[in-house]
Amino acid sequence: MSLRSVLARARYYVREFTGEAAYDRHVAHARSHDPQARVPTRRAFERARTDAREADPREGFRCC
């Protein structure tokens, strides 16, 4: 296995673990269903995602 493939795999896992890839998946899904649809900015997407997570009572109290 080459260094490049090891780094590519590491990048993939880090992006999945941190949630960085969620926006890319959202954009791809939106574009595949309706190419003319407005896609929110990354900032708006992350804000909505955070709001949804904090509104879920199963997540529990979060101080920070």
PDBQT receptor file of N, H, CA, C and O in Angstrom, charges set to zero:
ATOM      1  N   MET A   1       0.847  -1.167   0.000  1.00  0.00    +0.000 N 
ATOM      2  CA  MET A   1       0.000   0.000   0.000  1.00  0.00    +0.000 C 
ATOM      3  C   MET A   1       0.901   1.241   0.000  1.00  0.00    +0.000 C 
ATOM      4  O   MET A   1       1.845   1.329   0.785  1.00  0.00    +0.000 OA
ATOM      5  N   SER A   2       0.608   2.178  -0.869  1.00  0.00    +0.000 N 
ATOM      6  H   SER A   2      -0.159   2.107  -1.507  1.00  0.00    +0.000 HD
ATOM      7  CA  SER A   2       1.450   3.362  -0.980  1.00  0.00    +0.000 C 
ATOM      8  C   SER A   2       1.089   4.400   0.083  1.00  0.00    +0.000 C 
ATOM      9  O   SER A   2       0.021   4.344   0.693  1.00  0.00    +0.000 OA
ATOM     10  N   LEU A   3       1.969   5.312   0.281  1.00  0.00    +0.000 N 
ATOM     11  H   LEU A   3       2.837   5.358  -0.214  1.00  0.00    +0.000 HD
ATOM     12  CA  LEU A   3       1.752   6.389   1.254  1.00  0.00    +0.000 C 
ATOM     13  C   LEU A   3       0.539   7.221   0.866  1.00  0.00    +0.000 C 
ATOM     14  O   LEU A   3      -0.234   7.647   1.724  1.00  0.00    +0.000 OA
ATOM     15  N   ARG A   4       0.379   7.446  -0.415  1.00  0.00    +0.000 N 
ATOM     16  H   ARG A   4       1.007   7.100  -1.113  1.00  0.00    +0.000 HD
ATOM     17  CA  ARG A   4      -0.752   8.247  -0.894  1.00  0.00    +0.000 C 
ATOM     18  C   ARG A   4      -2.092   7.576  -0.546  1.00  0.00    +0.000 C 
ATOM     19  O   ARG A   4      -3.026   8.253  -0.117  1.00  0.00    +0.000 OA
ATOM     20  N   SER A   5      -2.187   6.283  -0.724  1.00  0.00    +0.000 N 
ATOM     21  H   SER A   5      -1.428   5.733  -1.072  1.00  0.00    +0.000 HD
ATOM     22  CA  SER A   5      -3.442   5.591  -0.415  1.00  0.00    +0.000 C 
ATOM     23  C   SER A   5      -3.688   5.550   1.093  1.00  0.00    +0.000 C 
ATOM     24  O   SER A   5      -4.833   5.627   1.538  1.00  0.00    +0.000 OA
ATOM     25  N   VAL A   6      -2.628   5.429   1.872  1.00  0.00    +0.000 N 
ATOM     26  H   VAL A   6      -1.698   5.367   1.511  1.00  0.00    +0.000 HD
ATOM     27  CA  VAL A   6      -2.778   5.459   3.332  1.00  0.00    +0.000 C 
ATOM     28  C   VAL A   6      -3.294   6.824   3.775  1.00  0.00    +0.000 C 
ATOM     29  O   VAL A   6      -4.195   6.914   4.608  1.00  0.00    +0.000 OA
ATOM     30  N   LEU A   7      -2.723   7.877   3.218  1.00  0.00    +0.000 N 
ATOM     31  H   LEU A   7      -1.991   7.804   2.540  1.00  0.00    +0.000 HD
ATOM     32  CA  LEU A   7      -3.175   9.230   3.568  1.00  0.00    +0.000 C 
ATOM     33  C   LEU A   7      -4.610   9.481   3.105  1.00  0.00    +0.000 C 
ATOM     34  O   LEU A   7      -5.379  10.147   3.800  1.00  0.00    +0.000 OA
ATOM     35  N   ALA A   8      -4.967   8.959   1.951  1.00  0.00    +0.000 N 
ATOM     36  H   ALA A   8      -4.343   8.419   1.387  1.00  0.00    +0.000 HD
ATOM     37  CA  ALA A   8      -6.337   9.128   1.457  1.00  0.00    +0.000 C 
ATOM     38  C   ALA A   8      -7.333   8.430   2.376  1.00  0.00    +0.000 C 
ATOM     39  O   ALA A   8      -8.400   8.972   2.662  1.00  0.00    +0.000 OA
ATOM     40  N   ARG A   9      -6.994   7.247   2.835  1.00  0.00    +0.000 N 
ATOM     41  H   ARG A   9      -6.126   6.807   2.603  1.00  0.00    +0.000 HD
ATOM     42  CA  ARG A   9      -7.871   6.525   3.760  1.00  0.00    +0.000 C 
ATOM     43  C   ARG A   9      -7.971   7.249   5.100  1.00  0.00    +0.000 C 
ATOM     44  O   ARG A   9      -9.050   7.344   5.685  1.00  0.00    +0.000 OA
ATOM     45  N   ALA A  10      -6.850   7.751   5.573  1.00  0.00    +0.000 N 
ATOM     46  H   ALA A  10      -5.974   7.674   5.097  1.00  0.00    +0.000 HD
ATOM     47  CA  ALA A  10      -6.855   8.489   6.841  1.00  0.00    +0.000 C 
ATOM     48  C   ALA A  10      -7.716   9.737   6.718  1.00  0.00    +0.000 C 
ATOM     49  O   ALA A  10      -8.474  10.061   7.632  1.00  0.00    +0.000 OA
ATOM     50  N   ARG A  11      -7.604  10.434   5.602  1.00  0.00    +0.000 N 
ATOM     51  H   ARG A  11      -6.988  10.171   4.860  1.00  0.00    +0.000 HD
ATOM     52  CA  ARG A  11      -8.419  11.641   5.379  1.00  0.00    +0.000 C 
ATOM     53  C   ARG A  11      -9.904  11.284   5.364  1.00  0.00    +0.000 C 
ATOM     54  O   ARG A  11     -10.725  11.982   5.958  1.00  0.00    +0.000 OA
ATOM     55  N   TYR A  12     -10.236  10.200   4.684  1.00  0.00    +0.000 N 
ATOM     56  H   TYR A  12      -9.569   9.633   4.201  1.00  0.00    +0.000 HD
ATOM     57  CA  TYR A  12     -11.624   9.747   4.624  1.00  0.00    +0.000 C 
ATOM     58  C   TYR A  12     -12.176   9.500   6.030  1.00  0.00    +0.000 C 
ATOM     59  O   TYR A  12     -13.260   9.980   6.363  1.00  0.00    +0.000 OA
ATOM     60  N   TYR A  13     -11.444   8.759   6.848  1.00  0.00    +0.000 N 
ATOM     61  H   TYR A  13     -10.564   8.369   6.577  1.00  0.00    +0.000 HD
ATOM     62  CA  TYR A  13     -11.924   8.424   8.184  1.00  0.00    +0.000 C 
ATOM     63  C   TYR A  13     -12.012   9.654   9.090  1.00  0.00    +0.000 C 
ATOM     64  O   TYR A  13     -12.936   9.762   9.896  1.00  0.00    +0.000 OA
ATOM     65  N   VAL A  14     -11.078  10.561   8.964  1.00  0.00    +0.000 N 
ATOM     66  H   VAL A  14     -10.328  10.473   8.309  1.00  0.00    +0.000 HD
ATOM     67  CA  VAL A  14     -11.125  11.791   9.769  1.00  0.00    +0.000 C 
ATOM     68  C   VAL A  14     -12.331  12.626   9.379  1.00  0.00    +0.000 C 
ATOM     69  O   VAL A  14     -13.024  13.152  10.249  1.00  0.00    +0.000 OA
ATOM     70  N   ARG A  15     -12.595  12.757   8.079  1.00  0.00    +0.000 N 
ATOM     71  H   ARG A  15     -12.032  12.330   7.372  1.00  0.00    +0.000 HD
ATOM     72  CA  ARG A  15     -13.756  13.537   7.621  1.00  0.00    +0.000 C 
ATOM     73  C   ARG A  15     -15.068  12.900   8.076  1.00  0.00    +0.000 C 
ATOM     74  O   ARG A  15     -15.999  13.613   8.448  1.00  0.00    +0.000 OA
ATOM     75  N   GLU A  16     -15.155  11.579   8.052  1.00  0.00    +0.000 N 
ATOM     76  H   GLU A  16     -14.399  11.000   7.750  1.00  0.00    +0.000 HD
ATOM     77  CA  GLU A  16     -16.360  10.891   8.515  1.00  0.00    +0.000 C 
ATOM     78  C   GLU A  16     -16.524  11.035  10.025  1.00  0.00    +0.000 C 
ATOM     79  O   GLU A  16     -17.628  11.277  10.512  1.00  0.00    +0.000 OA
ATOM     80  N   PHE A  17     -15.445  10.889  10.753  1.00  0.00    +0.000 N 
ATOM     81  H   PHE A  17     -14.547  10.693  10.357  1.00  0.00    +0.000 HD
ATOM     82  CA  PHE A  17     -15.487  10.963  12.210  1.00  0.00    +0.000 C 
ATOM     83  C   PHE A  17     -15.887  12.354  12.694  1.00  0.00    +0.000 C 
ATOM     84  O   PHE A  17     -16.648  12.478  13.653  1.00  0.00    +0.000 OA
ATOM     85  N   THR A  18     -15.383  13.398  12.043  1.00  0.00    +0.000 N 
ATOM     86  H   THR A  18     -14.764  13.297  11.264  1.00  0.00    +0.000 HD
ATOM     87  CA  THR A  18     -15.663  14.760  12.474  1.00  0.00    +0.000 C 
ATOM     88  C   THR A  18     -16.973  15.310  11.919  1.00  0.00    +0.000 C 
ATOM     89  O   THR A  18     -17.436  16.358  12.369  1.00  0.00    +0.000 OA
ATOM     90  N   GLY A  19     -17.576  14.628  10.957  1.00  0.00    +0.000 N 
ATOM     91  H   GLY A  19     -17.200  13.776  10.591  1.00  0.00    +0.000 HD
ATOM     92  CA  GLY A  19     -18.829  15.098  10.376  1.00  0.00    +0.000 C 
ATOM     93  C   GLY A  19     -18.628  16.032   9.200  1.00  0.00    +0.000 C 
ATOM     94  O   GLY A  19     -19.598  16.567   8.663  1.00  0.00    +0.000 OA
ATOM     95  N   GLU A  20     -17.408  16.234   8.798  1.00  0.00    +0.000 N 
ATOM     96  H   GLU A  20     -16.620  15.800   9.234  1.00  0.00    +0.000 HD
ATOM     97  CA  GLU A  20     -17.095  17.120   7.686  1.00  0.00    +0.000 C 
ATOM     98  C   GLU A  20     -17.754  16.660   6.380  1.00  0.00    +0.000 C 
ATOM     99  O   GLU A  20     -18.144  17.491   5.559  1.00  0.00    +0.000 OA
ATOM    100  N   ALA A  21     -17.878  15.366   6.189  1.00  0.00    +0.000 N 
ATOM    101  H   ALA A  21     -17.562  14.692   6.856  1.00  0.00    +0.000 HD
ATOM    102  CA  ALA A  21     -18.423  14.822   4.943  1.00  0.00    +0.000 C 
ATOM    103  C   ALA A  21     -19.947  14.910   4.883  1.00  0.00    +0.000 C 
ATOM    104  O   ALA A  21     -20.524  14.684   3.820  1.00  0.00    +0.000 OA
ATOM    105  N   ALA A  22     -20.604  15.229   5.977  1.00  0.00    +0.000 N 
ATOM    106  H   ALA A  22     -20.135  15.413   6.841  1.00  0.00    +0.000 HD
ATOM    107  CA  ALA A  22     -22.070  15.279   5.997  1.00  0.00    +0.000 C 
ATOM    108  C   ALA A  22     -22.602  16.327   5.022  1.00  0.00    +0.000 C 
ATOM    109  O   ALA A  22     -23.594  16.087   4.333  1.00  0.00    +0.000 OA
ATOM    110  N   TYR A  23     -21.953  17.478   4.960  1.00  0.00    +0.000 N 
ATOM    111  H   TYR A  23     -21.147  17.674   5.519  1.00  0.00    +0.000 HD
ATOM    112  CA  TYR A  23     -22.401  18.530   4.048  1.00  0.00    +0.000 C 
ATOM    113  C   TYR A  23     -22.242  18.085   2.596  1.00  0.00    +0.000 C 
ATOM    114  O   TYR A  23     -23.127  18.318   1.774  1.00  0.00    +0.000 OA
ATOM    115  N   ASP A  24     -21.131  17.455   2.286  1.00  0.00    +0.000 N 
ATOM    116  H   ASP A  24     -20.411  17.266   2.954  1.00  0.00    +0.000 HD
ATOM    117  CA  ASP A  24     -20.909  16.971   0.922  1.00  0.00    +0.000 C 
ATOM    118  C   ASP A  24     -21.968  15.954   0.521  1.00  0.00    +0.000 C 
ATOM    119  O   ASP A  24     -22.466  15.982  -0.604  1.00  0.00    +0.000 OA
ATOM    120  N   ARG A  25     -22.314  15.056   1.441  1.00  0.00    +0.000 N 
ATOM    121  H   ARG A  25     -21.910  15.034   2.355  1.00  0.00    +0.000 HD
ATOM    122  CA  ARG A  25     -23.372  14.079   1.158  1.00  0.00    +0.000 C 
ATOM    123  C   ARG A  25     -24.717  14.778   0.969  1.00  0.00    +0.000 C 
ATOM    124  O   ARG A  25     -25.498  14.394   0.099  1.00  0.00    +0.000 OA
ATOM    125  N   HIS A  26     -24.989  15.799   1.777  1.00  0.00    +0.000 N 
ATOM    126  H   HIS A  26     -24.353  16.111   2.484  1.00  0.00    +0.000 HD
ATOM    127  CA  HIS A  26     -26.249  16.545   1.666  1.00  0.00    +0.000 C 
ATOM    128  C   HIS A  26     -26.350  17.231   0.302  1.00  0.00    +0.000 C 
ATOM    129  O   HIS A  26     -27.395  17.179  -0.348  1.00  0.00    +0.000 OA
ATOM    130  N   VAL A  27     -25.275  17.866  -0.122  1.00  0.00    +0.000 N 
ATOM    131  H   VAL A  27     -24.427  17.908   0.405  1.00  0.00    +0.000 HD
ATOM    132  CA  VAL A  27     -25.274  18.551  -1.422  1.00  0.00    +0.000 C 
ATOM    133  C   VAL A  27     -25.457  17.546  -2.555  1.00  0.00    +0.000 C 
ATOM    134  O   VAL A  27     -26.228  17.798  -3.482  1.00  0.00    +0.000 OA
ATOM    135  N   ALA A  28     -24.770  16.428  -2.496  1.00  0.00    +0.000 N 
ATOM    136  H   ALA A  28     -24.144  16.224  -1.743  1.00  0.00    +0.000 HD
ATOM    137  CA  ALA A  28     -24.895  15.409  -3.541  1.00  0.00    +0.000 C 
ATOM    138  C   ALA A  28     -26.317  14.862  -3.597  1.00  0.00    +0.000 C 
ATOM    139  O   ALA A  28     -26.861  14.648  -4.680  1.00  0.00    +0.000 OA
ATOM    140  N   HIS A  29     -26.916  14.637  -2.436  1.00  0.00    +0.000 N 
ATOM    141  H   HIS A  29     -26.475  14.811  -1.556  1.00  0.00    +0.000 HD
ATOM    142  CA  HIS A  29     -28.286  14.130  -2.389  1.00  0.00    +0.000 C 
ATOM    143  C   HIS A  29     -29.261  15.157  -2.971  1.00  0.00    +0.000 C 
ATOM    144  O   HIS A  29     -30.131  14.804  -3.768  1.00  0.00    +0.000 OA
ATOM    145  N   ALA A  30     -29.120  16.414  -2.579  1.00  0.00    +0.000 N 
ATOM    146  H   ALA A  30     -28.414  16.701  -1.931  1.00  0.00    +0.000 HD
ATOM    147  CA  ALA A  30     -30.012  17.466  -3.073  1.00  0.00    +0.000 C 
ATOM    148  C   ALA A  30     -29.878  17.627  -4.589  1.00  0.00    +0.000 C 
ATOM    149  O   ALA A  30     -30.878  17.761  -5.293  1.00  0.00    +0.000 OA
ATOM    150  N   ARG A  31     -28.658  17.615  -5.080  1.00  0.00    +0.000 N 
ATOM    151  H   ARG A  31     -27.845  17.507  -4.507  1.00  0.00    +0.000 HD
ATOM    152  CA  ARG A  31     -28.427  17.767  -6.526  1.00  0.00    +0.000 C 
ATOM    153  C   ARG A  31     -28.956  16.571  -7.321  1.00  0.00    +0.000 C 
ATOM    154  O   ARG A  31     -29.422  16.737  -8.448  1.00  0.00    +0.000 OA
ATOM    155  N   SER A  32     -28.889  15.383  -6.751  1.00  0.00    +0.000 N 
ATOM    156  H   SER A  32     -28.510  15.248  -5.835  1.00  0.00    +0.000 HD
ATOM    157  CA  SER A  32     -29.358  14.210  -7.487  1.00  0.00    +0.000 C 
ATOM    158  C   SER A  32     -30.884  14.175  -7.564  1.00  0.00    +0.000 C 
ATOM    159  O   SER A  32     -31.442  13.638  -8.521  1.00  0.00    +0.000 OA
ATOM    160  N   HIS A  33     -31.558  14.740  -6.573  1.00  0.00    +0.000 N 
ATOM    161  H   HIS A  33     -31.105  15.176  -5.795  1.00  0.00    +0.000 HD
ATOM    162  CA  HIS A  33     -33.012  14.734  -6.577  1.00  0.00    +0.000 C 
ATOM    163  C   HIS A  33     -33.602  15.918  -7.329  1.00  0.00    +0.000 C 
ATOM    164  O   HIS A  33     -34.636  15.786  -7.984  1.00  0.00    +0.000 OA
ATOM    165  N   ASP A  34     -32.953  17.076  -7.239  1.00  0.00    +0.000 N 
ATOM    166  H   ASP A  34     -32.113  17.184  -6.706  1.00  0.00    +0.000 HD
ATOM    167  CA  ASP A  34     -33.431  18.262  -7.943  1.00  0.00    +0.000 C 
ATOM    168  C   ASP A  34     -32.234  19.160  -8.245  1.00  0.00    +0.000 C 
ATOM    169  O   ASP A  34     -31.787  19.913  -7.380  1.00  0.00    +0.000 OA
ATOM    170  N   PRO A  35     -31.720  19.083  -9.458  1.00  0.00    +0.000 N 
ATOM    171  CA  PRO A  35     -30.520  19.865  -9.802  1.00  0.00    +0.000 C 
ATOM    172  C   PRO A  35     -30.714  21.376  -9.660  1.00  0.00    +0.000 C 
ATOM    173  O   PRO A  35     -29.733  22.104  -9.508  1.00  0.00    +0.000 OA
ATOM    174  N   GLN A  36     -31.945  21.858  -9.706  1.00  0.00    +0.000 N 
ATOM    175  H   GLN A  36     -32.742  21.267  -9.830  1.00  0.00    +0.000 HD
ATOM    176  CA  GLN A  36     -32.203  23.288  -9.599  1.00  0.00    +0.000 C 
ATOM    177  C   GLN A  36     -32.456  23.741  -8.160  1.00  0.00    +0.000 C 
ATOM    178  O   GLN A  36     -32.640  24.932  -7.909  1.00  0.00    +0.000 OA
ATOM    179  N   ALA A  37     -32.465  22.815  -7.232  1.00  0.00    +0.000 N 
ATOM    180  H   ALA A  37     -32.316  21.847  -7.435  1.00  0.00    +0.000 HD
ATOM    181  CA  ALA A  37     -32.770  23.147  -5.838  1.00  0.00    +0.000 C 
ATOM    182  C   ALA A  37     -31.685  24.033  -5.237  1.00  0.00    +0.000 C 
ATOM    183  O   ALA A  37     -30.504  23.915  -5.564  1.00  0.00    +0.000 OA
ATOM    184  N   ARG A  38     -32.120  24.922  -4.349  1.00  0.00    +0.000 N 
ATOM    185  H   ARG A  38     -33.079  25.017  -4.082  1.00  0.00    +0.000 HD
ATOM    186  CA  ARG A  38     -31.162  25.753  -3.620  1.00  0.00    +0.000 C 
ATOM    187  C   ARG A  38     -30.552  24.919  -2.511  1.00  0.00    +0.000 C 
ATOM    188  O   ARG A  38     -31.257  24.286  -1.725  1.00  0.00    +0.000 OA
ATOM    189  N   VAL A  39     -29.258  24.932  -2.464  1.00  0.00    +0.000 N 
ATOM    190  H   VAL A  39     -28.686  25.447  -3.103  1.00  0.00    +0.000 HD
ATOM    191  CA  VAL A  39     -28.539  24.190  -1.439  1.00  0.00    +0.000 C 
ATOM    192  C   VAL A  39     -28.037  25.208  -0.418  1.00  0.00    +0.000 C 
ATOM    193  O   VAL A  39     -27.434  26.213  -0.794  1.00  0.00    +0.000 OA
ATOM    194  N   PRO A  40     -28.280  24.959   0.872  1.00  0.00    +0.000 N 
ATOM    195  CA  PRO A  40     -27.819  25.926   1.875  1.00  0.00    +0.000 C 
ATOM    196  C   PRO A  40     -26.298  25.994   1.920  1.00  0.00    +0.000 C 
ATOM    197  O   PRO A  40     -25.601  25.061   1.522  1.00  0.00    +0.000 OA
ATOM    198  N   THR A  41     -25.813  27.109   2.409  1.00  0.00    +0.000 N 
ATOM    199  H   THR A  41     -26.379  27.866   2.732  1.00  0.00    +0.000 HD
ATOM    200  CA  THR A  41     -24.368  27.232   2.582  1.00  0.00    +0.000 C 
ATOM    201  C   THR A  41     -23.925  26.257   3.664  1.00  0.00    +0.000 C 
ATOM    202  O   THR A  41     -24.746  25.747   4.427  1.00  0.00    +0.000 OA
ATOM    203  N   ARG A  42     -22.637  26.005   3.724  1.00  0.00    +0.000 N 
ATOM    204  H   ARG A  42     -21.970  26.419   3.104  1.00  0.00    +0.000 HD
ATOM    205  CA  ARG A  42     -22.122  25.099   4.754  1.00  0.00    +0.000 C 
ATOM    206  C   ARG A  42     -22.467  25.644   6.139  1.00  0.00    +0.000 C 
ATOM    207  O   ARG A  42     -22.828  24.879   7.034  1.00  0.00    +0.000 OA
ATOM    208  N   ARG A  43     -22.358  26.942   6.315  1.00  0.00    +0.000 N 
ATOM    209  H   ARG A  43     -22.065  27.562   5.588  1.00  0.00    +0.000 HD
ATOM    210  CA  ARG A  43     -22.656  27.551   7.613  1.00  0.00    +0.000 C 
ATOM    211  C   ARG A  43     -24.115  27.344   8.000  1.00  0.00    +0.000 C 
ATOM    212  O   ARG A  43     -24.402  26.980   9.140  1.00  0.00    +0.000 OA
ATOM    213  N   ALA A  44     -25.039  27.568   7.071  1.00  0.00    +0.000 N 
ATOM    214  H   ALA A  44     -24.806  27.864   6.144  1.00  0.00    +0.000 HD
ATOM    215  CA  ALA A  44     -26.463  27.372   7.341  1.00  0.00    +0.000 C 
ATOM    216  C   ALA A  44     -26.763  25.899   7.617  1.00  0.00    +0.000 C 
ATOM    217  O   ALA A  44     -27.564  25.574   8.494  1.00  0.00    +0.000 OA
ATOM    218  N   PHE A  45     -26.122  25.022   6.869  1.00  0.00    +0.000 N 
ATOM    219  H   PHE A  45     -25.472  25.286   6.157  1.00  0.00    +0.000 HD
ATOM    220  CA  PHE A  45     -26.313  23.588   7.076  1.00  0.00    +0.000 C 
ATOM    221  C   PHE A  45     -25.853  23.173   8.475  1.00  0.00    +0.000 C 
ATOM    222  O   PHE A  45     -26.564  22.457   9.180  1.00  0.00    +0.000 OA
ATOM    223  N   GLU A  46     -24.669  23.625   8.869  1.00  0.00    +0.000 N 
ATOM    224  H   GLU A  46     -24.091  24.208   8.297  1.00  0.00    +0.000 HD
ATOM    225  CA  GLU A  46     -24.139  23.276  10.191  1.00  0.00    +0.000 C 
ATOM    226  C   GLU A  46     -24.993  23.869  11.305  1.00  0.00    +0.000 C 
ATOM    227  O   GLU A  46     -25.185  23.231  12.341  1.00  0.00    +0.000 OA
ATOM    228  N   ARG A  47     -25.508  25.081  11.107  1.00  0.00    +0.000 N 
ATOM    229  H   ARG A  47     -25.351  25.599  10.266  1.00  0.00    +0.000 HD
ATOM    230  CA  ARG A  47     -26.370  25.710  12.114  1.00  0.00    +0.000 C 
ATOM    231  C   ARG A  47     -27.652  24.901  12.289  1.00  0.00    +0.000 C 
ATOM    232  O   ARG A  47     -28.072  24.642  13.417  1.00  0.00    +0.000 OA
ATOM    233  N   ALA A  48     -28.272  24.503  11.189  1.00  0.00    +0.000 N 
ATOM    234  H   ALA A  48     -27.931  24.714  10.273  1.00  0.00    +0.000 HD
ATOM    235  CA  ALA A  48     -29.498  23.706  11.254  1.00  0.00    +0.000 C 
ATOM    236  C   ALA A  48     -29.223  22.343  11.882  1.00  0.00    +0.000 C 
ATOM    237  O   ALA A  48     -30.040  21.829  12.646  1.00  0.00    +0.000 OA
ATOM    238  N   ARG A  49     -28.092  21.771  11.563  1.00  0.00    +0.000 N 
ATOM    239  H   ARG A  49     -27.428  22.188  10.942  1.00  0.00    +0.000 HD
ATOM    240  CA  ARG A  49     -27.718  20.467  12.124  1.00  0.00    +0.000 C 
ATOM    241  C   ARG A  49     -27.502  20.560  13.635  1.00  0.00    +0.000 C 
ATOM    242  O   ARG A  49     -27.933  19.684  14.385  1.00  0.00    +0.000 OA
ATOM    243  N   THR A  50     -26.835  21.620  14.072  1.00  0.00    +0.000 N 
ATOM    244  H   THR A  50     -26.484  22.332  13.463  1.00  0.00    +0.000 HD
ATOM    245  CA  THR A  50     -26.611  21.831  15.497  1.00  0.00    +0.000 C 
ATOM    246  C   THR A  50     -27.920  22.095  16.219  1.00  0.00    +0.000 C 
ATOM    247  O   THR A  50     -28.154  21.553  17.299  1.00  0.00    +0.000 OA
ATOM    248  N   ASP A  51     -28.782  22.926  15.630  1.00  0.00    +0.000 N 
ATOM    249  H   ASP A  51     -28.592  23.366  14.753  1.00  0.00    +0.000 HD
ATOM    250  CA  ASP A  51     -30.079  23.215  16.247  1.00  0.00    +0.000 C 
ATOM    251  C   ASP A  51     -30.911  21.947  16.393  1.00  0.00    +0.000 C 
ATOM    252  O   ASP A  51     -31.553  21.738  17.423  1.00  0.00    +0.000 OA
ATOM    253  N   ALA A  52     -30.903  21.108  15.373  1.00  0.00    +0.000 N 
ATOM    254  H   ALA A  52     -30.382  21.278  14.537  1.00  0.00    +0.000 HD
ATOM    255  CA  ALA A  52     -31.665  19.862  15.426  1.00  0.00    +0.000 C 
ATOM    256  C   ALA A  52     -31.111  18.932  16.499  1.00  0.00    +0.000 C 
ATOM    257  O   ALA A  52     -31.866  18.274  17.214  1.00  0.00    +0.000 OA
ATOM    258  N   ARG A  53     -29.800  18.886  16.602  1.00  0.00    +0.000 N 
ATOM    259  H   ARG A  53     -29.187  19.421  16.021  1.00  0.00    +0.000 HD
ATOM    260  CA  ARG A  53     -29.168  18.029  17.609  1.00  0.00    +0.000 C 
ATOM    261  C   ARG A  53     -29.490  18.512  19.026  1.00  0.00    +0.000 C 
ATOM    262  O   ARG A  53     -29.747  17.696  19.912  1.00  0.00    +0.000 OA
ATOM    263  N   GLU A  54     -29.478  19.828  19.246  1.00  0.00    +0.000 N 
ATOM    264  H   GLU A  54     -29.270  20.490  18.526  1.00  0.00    +0.000 HD
ATOM    265  CA  GLU A  54     -29.742  20.371  20.569  1.00  0.00    +0.000 C 
ATOM    266  C   GLU A  54     -31.218  20.304  20.939  1.00  0.00    +0.000 C 
ATOM    267  O   GLU A  54     -31.558  20.293  22.122  1.00  0.00    +0.000 OA
ATOM    268  N   ALA A  55     -32.095  20.259  19.946  1.00  0.00    +0.000 N 
ATOM    269  H   ALA A  55     -31.819  20.268  18.985  1.00  0.00    +0.000 HD
ATOM    270  CA  ALA A  55     -33.522  20.184  20.219  1.00  0.00    +0.000 C 
ATOM    271  C   ALA A  55     -33.971  18.761  20.550  1.00  0.00    +0.000 C 
ATOM    272  O   ALA A  55     -35.065  18.560  21.077  1.00  0.00    +0.000 OA
ATOM    273  N   ASP A  56     -33.138  17.786  20.244  1.00  0.00    +0.000 N 
ATOM    274  H   ASP A  56     -32.249  17.949  19.816  1.00  0.00    +0.000 HD
ATOM    275  CA  ASP A  56     -33.479  16.386  20.487  1.00  0.00    +0.000 C 
ATOM    276  C   ASP A  56     -33.282  16.063  21.967  1.00  0.00    +0.000 C 
ATOM    277  O   ASP A  56     -32.160  16.150  22.465  1.00  0.00    +0.000 OA
ATOM    278  N   PRO A  57     -34.346  15.694  22.677  1.00  0.00    +0.000 N 
ATOM    279  CA  PRO A  57     -34.209  15.425  24.113  1.00  0.00    +0.000 C 
ATOM    280  C   PRO A  57     -33.355  14.200  24.421  1.00  0.00    +0.000 C 
ATOM    281  O   PRO A  57     -32.879  14.053  25.547  1.00  0.00    +0.000 OA
ATOM    282  N   ARG A  58     -33.155  13.333  23.458  1.00  0.00    +0.000 N 
ATOM    283  H   ARG A  58     -33.541  13.453  22.543  1.00  0.00    +0.000 HD
ATOM    284  CA  ARG A  58     -32.313  12.156  23.678  1.00  0.00    +0.000 C 
ATOM    285  C   ARG A  58     -30.839  12.501  23.775  1.00  0.00    +0.000 C 
ATOM    286  O   ARG A  58     -30.047  11.727  24.314  1.00  0.00    +0.000 OA
ATOM    287  N   GLU A  59     -30.476  13.649  23.259  1.00  0.00    +0.000 N 
ATOM    288  H   GLU A  59     -31.119  14.277  22.821  1.00  0.00    +0.000 HD
ATOM    289  CA  GLU A  59     -29.072  14.058  23.289  1.00  0.00    +0.000 C 
ATOM    290  C   GLU A  59     -28.649  14.492  24.684  1.00  0.00    +0.000 C 
ATOM    291  O   GLU A  59     -27.465  14.431  25.015  1.00  0.00    +0.000 OA
ATOM    292  N   GLY A  60     -29.592  14.926  25.504  1.00  0.00    +0.000 N 
ATOM    293  H   GLY A  60     -30.553  14.976  25.235  1.00  0.00    +0.000 HD
ATOM    294  CA  GLY A  60     -29.245  15.350  26.849  1.00  0.00    +0.000 C 
ATOM    295  C   GLY A  60     -28.783  16.780  26.915  1.00  0.00    +0.000 C 
ATOM    296  O   GLY A  60     -28.693  17.460  25.893  1.00  0.00    +0.000 OA
ATOM    297  N   PHE A  61     -28.497  17.232  28.087  1.00  0.00    +0.000 N 
ATOM    298  H   PHE A  61     -28.570  16.680  28.918  1.00  0.00    +0.000 HD
ATOM    299  CA  PHE A  61     -28.057  18.618  28.302  1.00  0.00    +0.000 C 
ATOM    300  C   PHE A  61     -26.611  18.786  27.853  1.00  0.00    +0.000 C 
ATOM    301  O   PHE A  61     -25.747  17.951  28.121  1.00  0.00    +0.000 OA
ATOM    302  N   ARG A  62     -26.388  19.879  27.173  1.00  0.00    +0.000 N 
ATOM    303  H   ARG A  62     -27.090  20.558  26.956  1.00  0.00    +0.000 HD
ATOM    304  CA  ARG A  62     -25.030  20.195  26.724  1.00  0.00    +0.000 C 
ATOM    305  C   ARG A  62     -24.667  21.580  27.198  1.00  0.00    +0.000 C 
ATOM    306  O   ARG A  62     -25.360  22.542  26.869  1.00  0.00    +0.000 OA
ATOM    307  N   CYS A  63     -23.634  21.707  27.938  1.00  0.00    +0.000 N 
ATOM    308  H   CYS A  63     -23.071  20.925  28.205  1.00  0.00    +0.000 HD
ATOM    309  CA  CYS A  63     -23.265  23.022  28.473  1.00  0.00    +0.000 C 
ATOM    310  C   CYS A  63     -22.383  23.815  27.515  1.00  0.00    +0.000 C 
ATOM    311  O   CYS A  63     -22.367  25.044  27.582  1.00  0.00    +0.000 OA
ATOM    312  N   CYS A  64     -21.660  23.156  26.639  1.00  0.00    +0.000 N 
ATOM    313  H   CYS A  64     -21.673  22.158  26.585  1.00  0.00    +0.000 HD
ATOM    314  CA  CYS A  64     -20.693  23.870  25.802  1.00  0.00    +0.000 C 
ATOM    315  C   CYS A  64     -20.938  23.639  24.333  1.00  0.00    +0.000 C 
ATOM    316  O   CYS A  64     -20.210  24.169  23.494  1.00  0.00    +0.000 OA
TER     317      CYS A  64
